[in-house]
Amino acid sequence: MTNVHRSALIPVLFVTAVAWAIATLTESDSVLGVGLAHVVLQGAAIAMTAVLAVMVAGKLILGFASTLSGGPVTGFQRVIVYALLTFAASFATLRYFGFDLTAVLTTSAIVTAAVGFAMQPTLSSMIAGLALHADRAVRVGDCVLFDSEAVRIESMNWRAAIGRRPDGRLIVIPNGKLTDTSTEVLRADGTHRAELNFLGPIDHPPQPICDLVRELVSDLALVDKTQPIAIAPLGFEPEKDSVRFRIHYWTRSYTERTLIEGEIVRRIWYSFQRNRIAFPHPTACAISASAQDDLDRLLQDPAILGPQIARVLPAGISADAARMAKEGRVLLFAPDERVVMPEWSDGWRYLLLRGEAYEVPEFDLTPEIGRTQLQLSVEQLGPTAAITQLADELSLIIGPYAKLAVMRAGDRTETYEDLCRQVALEIDDPQRRQQFLDKMLKARRRLWRPGVMVAARRNASGQLASEPSLRASGEVALLALPAGLLDQVTTRAAAE
């Protein structure tokens, strides 16, 4: 914007100098130095001088204001400054030519009063907008609580702020609404405190539950790890066979609060399942020994689990799948969750049974790394939507035939990556083909697939973590096996 002002200032300065030179040189001329011609030339020089003065003064004032505020000036501030300077320059120019402005100002005052009464709401919003732009209480990107909803501000002008509701609808909020009442502003670049309640079993010590949940909450990239995460029991609910817990944490973005809450609830379920913490079940005593036993029987039915183990084991030891299904324990991990083993399984061996996992750094130590992490699984496109997007991107390169090519390749491929590489062969230019693959396969990660054995070790924080450090891509099921059992099976298979 500064370069634009400088480029406009130079021609105005040149034209002003030329106008004054012509007016000065023609003062003694018998034609241009007398009468209307002289008045026009002198008036043009004075008018150009006024324009130049407005531009220079405006640039100085806006530069000074930007220095004081520490940020760039807004369009609204620019309009107000130049409007006032233009009015002052016009007033001075008319007085120089001898116009009597008393009657004009009297008439304009009456007209202004009438117009002011008619435009009172608009003027109120305009003045409120001037105040908002001056103190920068609300900025583009911030959220304001409007009608108990967090509305994200997308643009601001002299009359109103344009916001977007959580459901995607746009709303126009007059500036007066933001200044006449107490408005809660949620900064886009600030952290926000949130809380969530959940139930735990009454027959389990509360401190291990607090430690488990604190760890899974701090693992979320959208949670600010520099702020404390407080988890404590609130009270007993004997009628529900449970204890109520409350989590206090800080989020990096207010708009992601509902997403974080859903992820915490999801991961609490998976953490309870792995650590054999029974879910509150008020009728558990009447139905079974515990709700956890019911869940274990559902997840570890040998008739269902045995064939799954046999499919991922080498042919030599697949015959022992039934025994492994009977003595092993299933560990489930939520999408994007770090693979950390429960303490009771220390010394066991782990078989990746279902799903895929990918390698990640052991610890993400800086906020910058957390901000650049991949989207959570719940934020990513579903399989059908991803394939539709793939066809749309390919059609921009090879035309309408792209959709038919994707349909045909989809019958011959089993994974999304294979599909992308197969349809990319339709692009003749190698460079464009590689650009297409880079765009569609944004995350090239080393995947661990079913059938591999996952080792575990104590990391620096004392957790029994996978080696190397893994995160689940989608839901992952590990089968925890006693070390002696796996050794016996392997030894027998080698002997045969």
Buried (B, 14 or more C-beta within 10 A) or exposed (E): EEEEBEEEBEEBBEBBBEBBEBBEEBEEEEEBBEEEEBEEBBBBBBBBBBBBBBBBBBBEBBEEBBEEBEEEBBEBBBEBBBEBBBEBBEBEBEEEEEEEEEEEEEEEEEEEEEEEEEEEEBBBBBBBBBEBBBEEBBBEEBBBBBEEEBBBBEEBBBBBBBBBBEEEEEBEBBBBBBBEEEBEBBBBEEBBEBEBEBBBBBEBEBEEBBEBBBBBBEBBBBBBBEBEBEBEBEEEBEEEBBBBBBBBBBBBBBBBBEBBBEBBEBBBEBBBBBBBBBBBBEEBEEEEEBBBBBBBEEBBEBEEBBEBBBEBBEEEBBBBBBBBBEBBBBBBBBBBBBBBBBEEBEEBBBBBBBBBBBEBEEEBEEEEEBEEBBEBBEEEEEEEEBBBEBBEBBBEBBEEEBBEBBEEBBEEBEEBBEBBBBBBEBBEEEEEBEBBBEEBBEEEBEEBEBEEEBEBEEBEEEBBBBEBBBBBBEBBBBBBBBEEBBEEBBEEBEEE
